[in-house]
């Protein structure tokens, strides 16, 4: 194999693939990227057997061929190379990489040991605007738990029904939901209810790859899903199992809608968090005429009280939240003013924004009784 690349497209291509590759594996070949040169392009492929990624790069292919090389090493090398052409040339089990007067000789592994690219027959194919997919992931992925024994929660639910795509993520305490209209739906999804859970890991890579312009194709198969751009493709196994009935926790009606100045309240919550108790990370919001009073206390460290203005004019009431969950929602809501929809202080609370009416965020409040329990007194010394 003998190929000449421009450095920047090569660096961008390797960056799109190398995160898919297994960092730790009992199969050494999975630590490698497959370089496949033919015609006027080179395909770079990587996998951890759960997810696959492949990017096509225009190159000057003087002699076609296939080789595998360590993904992390290749990514580190192309990142620090100077501007200029980069040539790959193979000889037996060695890859020589040349750029200006910089030369690397890298050990390779047999390309025939690299796993085959998966074959997927889609039941449903969606065409989405990249901007819509970007918004979906922004509005939902914050709610995926970092650790949870329930594997079905470790991704985003995609539900196709009646020509619309509903996307949901939750950890059981907070939730994000967005509804969009695909550009096109091919297959049974236009008439039937189709649900697919896509793992967080591949969605992170997709989110990094897409922008605000153009479209992306999403194929939903029986066991796998595929994201396709013009020169980039990701395939991932679906998460098997039944997603929780998230609709049951979203209130159908509300008694109060309060407009929150997001940045002002967020800043006050940050101050309260310094002394908030550690078990529930809880703060208490007391809504009074024209203001919200923010309280936090820790039996070991002290108390905080602050207030911010609001448009609320009803009867006073108190509600407690995990301040971390509130801040996570404030980070993803797009508007300066966020609508807070409440039914009662014990029911789930919904947040919405005027600029994105098809999206909602939900938090379960902390029970006030849990915060009013007296501290356990330590045993006195003899």
C-alpha positions in Angstrom: 0.0 0.0 0.0 1.2 3.5 -0.8 -1.1 6.5 -0.1 -0.6 10.3 0.2 -3.0 12.3 2.3 -3.5 16.0 3.2 -2.7 16.2 6.9 -5.9 18.0 8.0 -8.5 15.5 6.4 -6.4 12.6 7.8 -6.3 14.1 11.3 -10.1 14.8 11.2 -10.9 11.3 10.0 -8.8 9.6 12.6 -10.4 11.8 15.3 -13.9 10.7 14.2 -13.0 7.0 14.5 -10.4 6.4 17.2 -12.8 7.0 20.1 -14.9 4.0 18.9 -11.9 1.7 19.4 -11.6 -0.3 22.5 -9.2 1.3 25.1 -8.8 -2.0 26.9 -9.5 -5.3 25.3 -8.4 -9.0 25.3 -8.4 -8.8 21.5 -5.4 -6.7 20.4 -6.9 -6.2 16.9 -9.7 -4.1 18.4 -7.1 -1.5 19.5 -6.4 -0.8 15.9 -7.8 1.2 13.0 -8.2 -0.5 9.7 -6.8 1.5 6.8 -8.3 0.4 3.5 -7.1 2.2 0.4 -8.7 1.7 -3.0 -9.6 3.9 -6.0 -9.4 7.6 -5.0 -10.2 7.2 -1.3 -9.2 5.6 2.0 -11.6 4.1 4.5 -10.7 4.3 8.1 -12.6 1.8 10.3 -12.7 1.1 14.1 -14.8 -1.0 16.4 -15.3 -2.3 19.9 -17.7 -5.0 18.6 -20.6 -3.0 20.2 -20.2 0.0 17.9 -18.5 0.5 14.5 -17.3 3.6 12.8 -16.1 4.2 9.3 -15.0 7.4 7.5 -14.0 7.9 3.9 -11.2 10.3 3.0 -10.1 11.5 -0.4 -6.4 10.6 -1.0 -3.8 9.9 -3.7 -3.8 6.1 -3.8 -0.6 5.1 -5.7 -1.0 1.5 -4.6 -4.1 0.0 -2.9 -4.1 -2.2 0.1 -5.2 -2.8 3.7 -3.4 -2.5 7.0 -4.3 -2.0 10.7 -2.4 0.3 13.1 -2.8 1.2 16.7 -5.6 3.8 16.9 -4.4 5.8 19.9 -0.9 5.9 18.5 -2.0 7.0 15.1 -4.3 9.7 16.6 -1.4 11.1 18.7 0.9 11.1 15.7 -1.3 12.9 13.2 -2.3 15.5 15.8 1.3 16.7 16.1 2.5 16.5 12.5 3.3 19.7 10.7 1.2 20.9 7.8 2.0 19.1 4.5 1.3 15.8 2.8 1.4 12.6 4.8 2.3 9.4 3.1 1.6 5.8 4.3 3.6 3.0 2.9 3.5 -0.6 4.0 6.3 -3.3 4.0 5.5 -6.7 5.5 4.3 -6.0 9.1 5.4 -2.3 9.2 3.8 1.0 8.2 6.1 3.9 7.4 4.5 7.3 7.9 6.3 10.2 6.3 5.5 14.0 6.7 8.1 16.5 5.6 11.3 15.3 7.3 9.4 13.4 10.0 9.4 9.6 9.8 7.6 7.0 11.9 7.9 3.2 11.5 4.8 1.6 13.1 4.1 -2.0 13.9 0.9 -3.3 12.2 -1.4 -6.3 12.6 -3.0 -8.5 9.8 -6.0 -6.8 8.3 -7.8 -10.1 7.8 -8.1 -10.3 11.7 -10.1 -7.2 11.7 -13.9 -7.7 12.3 -16.1 -7.5 9.3 -18.3 -4.5 8.8 -21.9 -5.3 10.0 -24.7 -5.9 7.6 -27.9 -4.1 8.6 -31.4 -4.5 7.0 -33.4 -1.5 8.2 -37.1 -1.9 9.3 -37.4 1.9 9.3 -35.2 4.6 7.8 -35.4 8.2 9.0 -34.0 11.3 7.4 -33.4 14.0 10.0 -32.0 17.5 9.8 -28.7 17.5 11.6 -29.8 20.6 13.6 -32.8 18.6 14.9 -30.7 15.6 15.9 -28.2 18.0 17.6 -31.1 19.5 19.5 -32.5 16.1 20.4 -29.2 15.0 21.9 -28.6 18.3 23.8 -32.1 18.1 25.3 -32.0 14.4 26.4 -28.5 13.1 27.0 -28.0 15.2 30.2 -30.6 12.8 31.9 -28.7 9.6 31.1 -27.4 8.2 34.4 -23.6 7.8 34.6 -24.0 4.5 36.5 -27.2 2.4 36.7 -27.8 -1.4 36.8 -30.8 -0.8 34.5 -29.1 -1.0 31.1 -32.2 0.3 29.3 -31.6 3.7 31.0 -28.0 4.0 29.6 -29.2 5.4 26.3 -31.8 7.5 24.6 -35.2 6.1 23.6 -36.3 6.9 20.0 -40.0 6.3 19.4 -41.5 6.7 15.9 -45.2 7.1 15.6 -47.7 9.0 13.5 -45.0 10.6 11.4 -43.1 12.1 14.4 -40.0 11.1 16.4 -40.1 11.3 20.2 -36.8 11.1 22.1 -36.5 10.6 25.8 -33.8 10.0 28.4 -34.2 9.6 32.2 -32.4 8.4 35.2 -35.6 8.1 37.3 -35.2 11.4 39.0 -34.8 13.8 36.0 -36.0 13.5 32.4 -35.6 15.2 29.0 -38.1 14.8 26.1 -38.1 16.2 22.6 -40.4 15.7 19.7 -39.4 16.4 16.1 -40.8 15.8 12.6 -38.3 13.9 10.4 -37.7 15.1 6.8 -38.7 11.6 5.7 -39.8 8.2 7.2 -39.5 5.1 5.1 -40.9 1.8 6.4 -43.5 0.8 9.0 -42.7 3.6 11.4 -45.1 5.9 9.6 -48.0 3.7 10.8 -46.8 1.7 13.7 -45.2 2.5 17.0 -41.5 1.6 16.8 -39.2 2.0 19.9 -35.4 1.8 19.8 -32.9 2.5 22.7 -29.6 3.8 21.4 -26.5 3.6 23.7 -25.0 6.8 25.0 -21.5 6.0 23.7 -22.4 6.1 20.0 -24.6 9.1 20.5 -21.6 11.1 21.9 -19.7 10.3 18.8 -22.6 11.2 16.5 -23.1 14.5 18.4 -19.4 15.4 17.9 -19.6 14.6 14.2 -22.7 16.5 13.1 -23.4 20.2 12.7 -26.2 22.6 12.2 -26.5 22.2 8.4 -27.5 19.3 6.2 -29.2 16.0 6.9 -28.4 12.6 8.4 -29.9 9.2 7.7 -30.8 6.9 10.6 -31.6 3.2 9.9 -33.3 1.2 12.6 -32.8 -2.5 12.3 -33.9 -5.4 14.4 -30.7 -5.5 16.5 -28.6 -2.5 15.3 -28.9 1.2 14.3 -26.9 3.1 11.7 -26.1 6.8 11.3 -25.0 7.9 7.8 -23.5 11.1 6.6 -21.9 11.7 3.2 -18.5 10.3 4.2 -19.1 9.0 7.7 -21.1 6.0 9.1 -21.6 4.7 12.6 -23.3 1.4 13.4 -24.2 0.4 17.0 -26.0 -2.5 18.7 -29.3 -1.5 20.2 -29.9 -1.7 23.9 -32.3 -4.6 24.4 -35.1 -4.4 26.9 -38.3 -2.4 27.6 -38.0 1.3 28.4 -39.9 2.5 31.5 -43.3 4.0 30.8 -42.1 7.6 31.0 -45.5 9.0 30.0 -46.9 8.0 33.4 -44.7 10.4 35.4 -45.4 13.5 33.3 -48.4 15.3 34.8 -51.3 16.0 32.4 -52.4 19.2 34.1 -50.8 21.9 36.3 -52.1 24.3 38.9 -49.3 26.9 38.6 -47.0 28.2 35.8 -44.2 30.4 37.0 -41.7 32.3 34.9 -38.1 31.8 36.2 -35.3 34.2 35.3 -32.9 31.3 34.8 -29.5 32.9 35.3 -30.6 34.8 38.4 -32.0 31.8 40.1 -29.1 29.6 39.0 -26.6 32.0 40.6 -28.5 32.0 43.9 -28.8 28.2 43.8 -25.0 28.0 43.3 -24.6 30.1 46.5 -27.0 27.8 48.4 -25.3 24.7 47.2 -22.2 25.6 49.2 -23.9 24.6 52.5 -26.6 22.3 51.1 -26.9 18.9 52.9 -24.9 16.1 51.3 -27.4 13.2 51.3 -30.0 14.6 48.9 -28.0 17.7 47.7 -31.2 19.5 48.5 -32.3 23.1 48.7 -35.8 24.5 49.4 -37.5 27.1 47.2 -40.3 29.1 49.0 -42.5 30.9 46.5 -44.1 34.1 47.9 -45.7 37.0 46.2 -43.1 38.5 43.9 -40.2 36.4 45.0 -38.5 33.1 45.5 -36.7 32.5 48.8 -33.9 30.0 48.5 -32.9 28.1 51.7 -30.2 25.5 52.3 -28.9 24.0 55.5 -26.4 21.5 56.6 -26.4 20.5 60.3 -22.6 20.3 60.2 -21.8 23.4 58.1 -24.5 26.1 58.4 -27.3 27.7 56.6 -28.0 30.0 53.6 -31.0 32.2 52.7 -31.3 34.3 49.5 -34.1 35.7 47.4 -34.8 36.5 43.7 -37.7 38.2 42.0 -40.4 36.3 40.1 -43.9 36.9 38.7 -45.6 34.5 41.2 -48.6 36.1 43.0 -50.4 33.1 44.6 -50.4 31.5 48.0 -47.0 30.8 49.5 -45.7 27.3 49.1 -42.4 25.4 49.5 -40.8 22.8 47.3 -37.4 21.0 47.6 -35.1 20.0 44.8 -31.7 18.3 44.4 -29.8 21.4 43.3 -27.6 19.4 40.9 -30.6 18.4 38.9 -31.9 21.9 38.7 -28.6 23.2 37.5 -28.4 20.5 34.8 -31.7 21.5 33.4 -30.8 25.2 33.5 -27.7 24.4 31.5 -29.6 22.8 28.6 -32.7 25.1 28.5 -32.2 27.6 25.7 -34.2 30.6 26.9 -33.3 33.2 29.5 -36.8 32.8 31.0 -37.9 29.2 31.8 -41.5 28.2 32.5 -41.9 26.1 35.7 -45.1 24.0 35.6 -46.3 22.6 38.9 -49.2 20.5 40.1 -48.3 20.3 43.8 -45.1 20.3 45.8 -44.9 16.5 45.8 -45.6 15.9 42.1 -43.0 15.9 39.3 -42.2 19.5 38.1 -41.9 20.3 34.4 -39.8 23.0 32.8 -40.5 24.4 29.3 -39.2 27.1 27.1 -41.2 29.3 24.7 -38.7 28.9 21.9 -38.9 25.1 21.9 -42.5 24.1 22.7 -41.9 20.4 21.7 -39.3 19.9 24.5 -39.8 19.4 28.2 -37.6 18.7 31.2 -38.8 17.1 34.3 -37.5 16.8 37.9 -38.8 14.8 40.8 -38.9 17.0 43.9 -37.3 15.9 47.2 -39.8 15.0 49.9 -39.9 17.7 52.6 -40.2 15.0 55.3 -36.8 13.7 54.4 -35.2 17.1 55.0 -36.9 17.7 58.3 -35.6 14.6 60.0 -33.4 15.5 63.0 -29.7 14.6 62.8 -28.6 11.4 64.4 -26.8 12.3 67.6 -23.4 10.7 68.0 -22.8 8.6 71.1 -21.2 10.5 74.0 -17.8 9.4 75.0 -17.4 7.6 78.3 
